[in-house]
Amino acid sequence: MPQFEQVFEDGFTFVFKVEDDAPDLLHIYARHLTTIDDALDVFFDTTPAWNERFNRFENFSCTHGLYWFWINEAEKVVMIISCFRI
């Protein structure tokens, strides 16, 4: 069963998947060497665009991309799919 880590920031709950093959690492770090801080910076500092094809929001800064969706929009619970360098 997948494992997750939750982070609470500015009234939001962010859910990050833990890497299946390395349970001490977050998926975003294991796959892209990005951190929770990277993901939060992109989330809060950029404007999301909806990608209808993939049913997700996408944010881009000058250095990073972020894919995410609402688990519960009313309660501000966000699932981080991926955070990567561009």
N, CA, C and O atoms as a GROMACS GRO file, in nm:
protein
  344
    1MET      N    1   0.084  -0.118   0.000
    1MET     CA    2   0.000   0.000   0.000
    1MET      C    3   0.089   0.125   0.000
    1MET      O    4   0.186   0.131   0.076
    2PRO      N    5   0.058   0.223  -0.084
    2PRO     CA    6   0.142   0.344  -0.090
    2PRO      C    7   0.142   0.420   0.043
    2PRO      O    8   0.043   0.422   0.116
    3GLN      N    9   0.255   0.481   0.070
    3GLN     CA   10   0.271   0.564   0.189
    3GLN      C   11   0.275   0.710   0.148
    3GLN      O   12   0.316   0.743   0.037
    4PHE      N   13   0.231   0.798   0.238
    4PHE     CA   14   0.224   0.940   0.209
    4PHE      C   15   0.275   1.020   0.327
    4PHE      O   16   0.268   0.976   0.442
    5GLU      N   17   0.326   1.140   0.297
    5GLU     CA   18   0.365   1.234   0.401
    5GLU      C   19   0.281   1.360   0.383
    5GLU      O   20   0.261   1.407   0.271
    6GLN      N   21   0.232   1.414   0.493
    6GLN     CA   22   0.153   1.536   0.489
    6GLN      C   23   0.233   1.653   0.542
    6GLN      O   24   0.310   1.641   0.638
    7VAL      N   25   0.214   1.768   0.477
    7VAL     CA   26   0.279   1.891   0.520
    7VAL      C   27   0.172   1.998   0.528
    7VAL      O   28   0.089   2.010   0.438
    8PHE      N   29   0.172   2.074   0.637
    8PHE     CA   30   0.073   2.180   0.658
    8PHE      C   31   0.142   2.314   0.640
    8PHE      O   32   0.241   2.344   0.706
    9GLU      N   33   0.086   2.395   0.548
    9GLU     CA   34   0.147   2.524   0.518
    9GLU      C   35   0.040   2.624   0.477
    9GLU      O   36  -0.038   2.598   0.385
   10ASP      N   37   0.034   2.736   0.546
   10ASP     CA   38  -0.052   2.849   0.509
   10ASP      C   39  -0.198   2.809   0.489
   10ASP      O   40  -0.264   2.856   0.396
   11GLY      N   41  -0.248   2.722   0.576
   11GLY     CA   42  -0.388   2.680   0.570
   11GLY      C   43  -0.416   2.565   0.474
   11GLY      O   44  -0.531   2.523   0.460
   12PHE      N   45  -0.314   2.515   0.408
   12PHE     CA   46  -0.328   2.403   0.315
   12PHE      C   47  -0.264   2.278   0.375
   12PHE      O   48  -0.172   2.285   0.455
   13THR      N   49  -0.317   2.162   0.334
   13THR     CA   50  -0.253   2.034   0.364
   13THR      C   51  -0.202   1.979   0.233
   13THR      O   52  -0.279   1.960   0.139
   14PHE      N   53  -0.073   1.953   0.224
   14PHE     CA   54  -0.012   1.898   0.104
   14PHE      C   55   0.023   1.752   0.131
   14PHE      O   56   0.082   1.718   0.233
   15VAL      N   57  -0.013   1.668   0.037
   15VAL     CA   58   0.012   1.524   0.049
   15VAL      C   59   0.117   1.487  -0.055
   15VAL      O   60   0.100   1.513  -0.174
   16PHE      N   61   0.225   1.425  -0.009
   16PHE     CA   62   0.336   1.382  -0.094
   16PHE      C   63   0.349   1.231  -0.085
   16PHE      O   64   0.347   1.174   0.024
   17LYS      N   65   0.362   1.166  -0.199
   17LYS     CA   66   0.379   1.020  -0.202
   17LYS      C   67   0.523   0.985  -0.164
   17LYS      O   68   0.618   1.051  -0.206
   18VAL      N   69   0.537   0.880  -0.085
   18VAL     CA   70   0.668   0.826  -0.051
   18VAL      C   71   0.704   0.724  -0.160
   18VAL      O   72   0.618   0.650  -0.207
   19GLU      N   73   0.830   0.721  -0.198
   19GLU     CA   74   0.876   0.631  -0.304
   19GLU      C   75   0.862   0.485  -0.259
   19GLU      O   76   0.907   0.448  -0.150
   20ASP      N   77   0.800   0.404  -0.343
   20ASP     CA   78   0.776   0.263  -0.308
   20ASP      C   79   0.906   0.187  -0.280
   20ASP      O   80   0.914   0.111  -0.184
   21ASP      N   81   1.008   0.208  -0.364
   21ASP     CA   82   1.133   0.132  -0.350
   21ASP      C   83   1.230   0.192  -0.250
   21ASP      O   84   1.332   0.130  -0.218
   22ALA      N   85   1.200   0.310  -0.201
   22ALA     CA   86   1.287   0.376  -0.104
   22ALA      C   87   1.198   0.451  -0.005
   22ALA      O   88   1.182   0.572  -0.016
   23PRO      N   89   1.139   0.380   0.092
   23PRO     CA   90   1.039   0.439   0.180
   23PRO      C   91   1.087   0.554   0.268
   23PRO      O   92   1.006   0.617   0.335
   24ASP      N   93   1.216   0.581   0.268
   24ASP     CA   94   1.266   0.696   0.343
   24ASP      C   95   1.276   0.822   0.257
   24ASP      O   96   1.319   0.927   0.305
   25LEU      N   97   1.236   0.811   0.128
   25LEU     CA   98   1.243   0.924   0.036
   25LEU      C   99   1.105   0.957  -0.021
   25LEU      O  100   1.024   0.868  -0.046
   26LEU      N  101   1.080   1.084  -0.042
   26LEU     CA  102   0.960   1.124  -0.114
   26LEU      C  103   0.979   1.094  -0.262
   26LEU      O  104   1.090   1.097  -0.314
   27HIS      N  105   0.868   1.066  -0.329
   27HIS     CA  106   0.870   1.039  -0.473
   27HIS      C  107   0.937   1.154  -0.549
   27HIS      O  108   1.018   1.130  -0.638
   28ILE      N  109   0.902   1.279  -0.515
   28ILE     CA  110   0.957   1.392  -0.589
   28ILE      C  111   1.109   1.401  -0.574
   28ILE      O  112   1.178   1.448  -0.665
   29TYR      N  113   1.162   1.358  -0.459
   29TYR     CA  114   1.306   1.360  -0.440
   29TYR      C  115   1.372   1.241  -0.509
   29TYR      O  116   1.474   1.258  -0.576
   30ALA      N  117   1.316   1.124  -0.492
   30ALA     CA  118   1.374   1.004  -0.552
   30ALA      C  119   1.378   1.013  -0.705
   30ALA      O  120   1.474   0.967  -0.767
   31ARG      N  121   1.275   1.072  -0.764
   31ARG     CA  122   1.266   1.078  -0.910
   31ARG      C  123   1.329   1.203  -0.970
   31ARG      O  124   1.382   1.198  -1.081
   32HIS      N  125   1.323   1.316  -0.898
   32HIS     CA  126   1.361   1.445  -0.960
   32HIS      C  127   1.456   1.529  -0.876
   32HIS      O  128   1.494   1.639  -0.917
   33LEU      N  129   1.495   1.479  -0.759
   33LEU     CA  130   1.582   1.552  -0.666
   33LEU      C  131   1.524   1.688  -0.629
   33LEU      O  132   1.597   1.786  -0.612
   34THR      N  133   1.391   1.693  -0.615
   34THR     CA  134   1.326   1.814  -0.569
   34THR      C  135   1.272   1.791  -0.428
   34THR      O  136   1.256   1.678  -0.383
   35THR      N  137   1.245   1.901  -0.360
   35THR     CA  138   1.209   1.895  -0.218
   35THR      C  139   1.069   1.949  -0.195
   35THR      O  140   1.005   2.005  -0.284
   36ILE      N  141   1.023   1.931  -0.074
   36ILE     CA  142   0.895   1.989  -0.032
   36ILE      C  143   0.900   2.141  -0.051
   36ILE      O  144   0.804   2.200  -0.101
   37ASP      N  145   1.009   2.203  -0.011
   37ASP     CA  146   1.021   2.349  -0.027
   37ASP      C  147   1.011   2.391  -0.173
   37ASP      O  148   0.949   2.493  -0.203
   38ASP      N  149   1.072   2.314  -0.263
   38ASP     CA  150   1.061   2.344  -0.407
   38ASP      C  151   0.914   2.343  -0.449
   38ASP      O  152   0.867   2.435  -0.515
   39ALA      N  153   0.842   2.238  -0.410
   39ALA     CA  154   0.701   2.224  -0.448
   39ALA      C  155   0.616   2.337  -0.390
   39ALA      O  156   0.533   2.393  -0.460
   40LEU      N  157   0.637   2.370  -0.264
   40LEU     CA  158   0.560   2.477  -0.201
   40LEU      C  159   0.590   2.613  -0.264
   40LEU      O  160   0.499   2.694  -0.283
   41ASP      N  161   0.716   2.637  -0.297
   41ASP     CA  162   0.751   2.764  -0.362
   41ASP      C  163   0.677   2.777  -0.495
   41ASP      O  164   0.621   2.883  -0.524
   42VAL      N  165   0.675   2.673  -0.576
   42VAL     CA  166   0.607   2.680  -0.705
   42VAL      C  167   0.456   2.695  -0.684
   42VAL      O  168   0.392   2.774  -0.753
   43PHE      N  169   0.400   2.621  -0.590
   43PHE     CA  170   0.257   2.628  -0.564
   43PHE      C  171   0.214   2.769  -0.525
   43PHE      O  172   0.117   2.822  -0.580
   44PHE      N  173   0.286   2.830  -0.432
   44PHE     CA  174   0.244   2.959  -0.380
   44PHE      C  175   0.289   3.078  -0.466
   44PHE      O  176   0.230   3.186  -0.458
   45ASP      N  177   0.392   3.060  -0.548
   45ASP     CA  178   0.448   3.173  -0.622
   45ASP      C  179   0.407   3.179  -0.768
   45ASP      O  180   0.447   3.272  -0.839
   46THR      N  181   0.328   3.083  -0.816
   46THR     CA  182   0.289   3.081  -0.958
   46THR      C  183   0.139   3.058  -0.969
   46THR      O  184   0.072   3.025  -0.871
   47THR      N  185   0.088   3.077  -1.089
   47THR     CA  186  -0.054   3.061  -1.117
   47THR      C  187  -0.078   2.927  -1.186
   47THR      O  188  -0.013   2.897  -1.285
   48PRO      N  189  -0.171   2.847  -1.134
   48PRO     CA  190  -0.196   2.716  -1.196
   48PRO      C  191  -0.275   2.727  -1.326
   48PRO      O  192  -0.354   2.820  -1.345
   49ALA      N  193  -0.252   2.631  -1.413
   49ALA     CA  194  -0.333   2.613  -1.533
   49ALA      C  195  -0.389   2.471  -1.528
   49ALA      O  196  -0.320   2.378  -1.486
   50TRP      N  197  -0.514   2.455  -1.569
   50TRP     CA  198  -0.578   2.324  -1.568
   50TRP      C  199  -0.541   2.250  -1.695
   50TRP      O  200  -0.557   2.302  -1.806
   51ASN      N  201  -0.492   2.126  -1.680
   51ASN     CA  202  -0.464   2.040  -1.794
   51ASN      C  203  -0.578   1.939  -1.802
   51ASN      O  204  -0.580   1.840  -1.729
   52GLU      N  205  -0.672   1.964  -1.891
   52GLU     CA  206  -0.791   1.880  -1.903
   52GLU      C  207  -0.756   1.739  -1.947
   52GLU      O  208  -0.820   1.642  -1.904
   53ARG      N  209  -0.657   1.726  -2.033
   53ARG     CA  210  -0.619   1.593  -2.083
   53ARG      C  211  -0.577   1.500  -1.969
   53ARG      O  212  -0.611   1.381  -1.969
   54PHE      N  213  -0.502   1.555  -1.873
   54PHE     CA  214  -0.449   1.473  -1.764
   54PHE      C  215  -0.522   1.493  -1.632
   54PHE      O  216  -0.485   1.434  -1.531
   55ASN      N  217  -0.627   1.577  -1.630
   55ASN     CA  218  -0.704   1.602  -1.508
   55ASN      C  219  -0.615   1.646  -1.391
   55ASN      O  220  -0.619   1.587  -1.283
   56ARG      N  221  -0.536   1.750  -1.416
   56ARG     CA  222  -0.447   1.800  -1.310
   56ARG      C  223  -0.419   1.947  -1.333
   56ARG      O  224  -0.438   2.000  -1.443
   57PHE      N  225  -0.375   2.011  -1.228
   57PHE     CA  226  -0.325   2.148  -1.238
   57PHE      C  227  -0.175   2.142  -1.263
   57PHE      O  228  -0.107   2.049  -1.220
   58GLU      N  229  -0.126   2.242  -1.334
   58GLU     CA  230   0.016   2.252  -1.364
   58GLU      C  231   0.062   2.394  -1.336
   58GLU      O  232   0.002   2.490  -1.385
   59ASN      N  233   0.167   2.407  -1.258
   59ASN     CA  234   0.229   2.536  -1.229
   59ASN      C  235   0.373   2.531  -1.278
   59ASN      O  236   0.439   2.427  -1.269
   60PHE      N  237   0.420   2.643  -1.330
   60PHE     CA  238   0.559   2.650  -1.376
   60PHE      C  239   0.623   2.779  -1.331
   60PHE      O  240   0.566   2.887  -1.344
   61SER      N  241   0.743   2.766  -1.276
   61SER     CA  242   0.826   2.882  -1.246
   61SER      C  243   0.940   2.884  -1.348
   61SER      O  244   0.938   2.806  -1.444
   62CYS      N  245   1.035   2.969  -1.328
   62CYS     CA  246   1.151   2.972  -1.418
   62CYS      C  247   1.238   2.847  -1.402
   62CYS      O  248   1.315   2.813  -1.492
   63THR      N  249   1.226   2.780  -1.288
   63THR     CA  250   1.315   2.667  -1.260
   63THR      C  251   1.246   2.533  -1.238
   63THR      O  252   1.309   2.429  -1.251
   64HIS      N  253   1.114   2.534  -1.206
   64HIS     CA  254   1.046   2.410  -1.169
   64HIS      C  255   0.907   2.401  -1.230
   64HIS      O  256   0.842   2.501  -1.261
   65GLY      N  257   0.863   2.276  -1.246
   65GLY     CA  258   0.726   2.247  -1.280
   65GLY      C  259   0.662   2.170  -1.166
   65GLY      O  260   0.730   2.100  -1.092
   66LEU      N  261   0.530   2.185  -1.152
   66LEU     CA  262   0.456   2.119  -1.044
   66LEU      C  263   0.325   2.068  -1.100
   66LEU      O  264   0.250   2.142  -1.164
   67TYR      N  265   0.296   1.939  -1.078
   67TYR     CA  266   0.167   1.879  -1.114
   67TYR      C  267   0.094   1.843  -0.986
   67TYR      O  268   0.153   1.785  -0.894
   68TRP      N  269  -0.035   1.879  -0.979
   68TRP     CA  270  -0.111   1.854  -0.855
   68TRP      C  271  -0.260   1.850  -0.885
   68TRP      O  272  -0.304   1.889  -0.993
   69PHE      N  273  -0.338   1.803  -0.785
   69PHE     CA  274  -0.484   1.808  -0.793
   69PHE      C  275  -0.540   1.823  -0.651
   69PHE      O  276  -0.472   1.798  -0.552
   70TRP      N  277  -0.666   1.864  -0.647
   70TRP     CA  278  -0.735   1.875  -0.518
   70TRP      C  279  -0.780   1.738  -0.472
   70TRP      O  280  -0.845   1.666  -0.547
   71ILE      N  281  -0.748   1.701  -0.349
   71ILE     CA  282  -0.811   1.587  -0.283
   71ILE      C  283  -0.943   1.635  -0.225
   71ILE      O  284  -1.045   1.567  -0.233
   72ASN      N  285  -0.939   1.754  -0.165
   72ASN     CA  286  -1.059   1.817  -0.110
   72ASN      C  287  -1.039   1.968  -0.117
   72ASN      O  288  -0.970   2.026  -0.033
   73GLU      N  289  -1.099   2.031  -0.218
   73GLU     CA  290  -1.077   2.174  -0.239
   73GLU      C  291  -1.133   2.257  -0.124
   73GLU      O  292  -1.070   2.354  -0.081
   74ALA      N  293  -1.249   2.220  -0.074
   74ALA     CA  294  -1.312   2.296   0.035
   74ALA      C  295  -1.223   2.299   0.160
   74ALA      O  296  -1.219   2.399   0.231
   75GLU      N  297  -1.154   2.190   0.185
   75GLU     CA  298  -1.066   2.182   0.302
   75GLU      C  299  -0.921   2.213   0.269
   75GLU      O  300  -0.834   2.200   0.355
   76LYS      N  301  -0.894   2.252   0.145
   76LYS     CA  302  -0.760   2.290   0.098
   76LYS      C  303  -0.659   2.176   0.114
   76LYS      O  304  -0.549   2.195   0.166
   77VAL      N  305  -0.698   2.056   0.068
   77VAL     CA  306  -0.609   1.941   0.072
   77VAL      C  307  -0.562   1.913  -0.071
   77VAL      O  308  -0.643   1.888  -0.160
   78VAL      N  309  -0.432   1.918  -0.091
   78VAL     CA  310  -0.370   1.911  -0.223
   78VAL      C  311  -0.282   1.786  -0.234
   78VAL      O  312  -0.202   1.759  -0.145
   79MET      N  313  -0.298   1.711  -0.342
   79MET     CA  314  -0.209   1.598  -0.371
   79MET      C  315  -0.103   1.646  -0.469
   79MET      O  316  -0.136   1.690  -0.579
   80ILE      N  317   0.022   1.637  -0.430
   80ILE     CA  318   0.132   1.671  -0.519
   80ILE      C  319   0.166   1.547  -0.600
   80ILE      O  320   0.205   1.444  -0.544
   81ILE      N  321   0.152   1.557  -0.730
   81ILE     CA  322   0.183   1.445  -0.819
   81ILE      C  323   0.332   1.442  -0.849
   81ILE      O  324   0.397   1.338  -0.835
   82SER      N  325   0.385   1.557  -0.890
   82SER     CA  326   0.525   1.563  -0.927
   82SER      C  327   0.576   1.706  -0.916
   82SER      O  328   0.502   1.801  -0.937
   83CYS      N  329   0.703   1.718  -0.883
   83CYS     CA  330   0.772   1.846  -0.884
   83CYS      C  331   0.907   1.818  -0.947
   83CYS      O  332   0.978   1.726  -0.905
   84PHE      N  333   0.942   1.895  -1.048
   84PHE     CA  334   1.063   1.865  -1.126
   84PHE      C  335   1.130   1.994  -1.173
   84PHE      O  336   1.068   2.100  -1.180
   85ARG      N  337   1.258   1.982  -1.203
   85ARG     CA  338   1.334   2.096  -1.256
   85ARG      C  339   1.309   2.107  -1.406
   85ARG      O  340   1.294   2.007  -1.477
   86ILE      N  341   1.305   2.232  -1.453
   86ILE     CA  342   1.290   2.253  -1.598
   86ILE      C  343   1.407   2.332  -1.653
   86ILE      O  344   1.413   2.359  -1.773
   0.00000   0.00000   0.00000
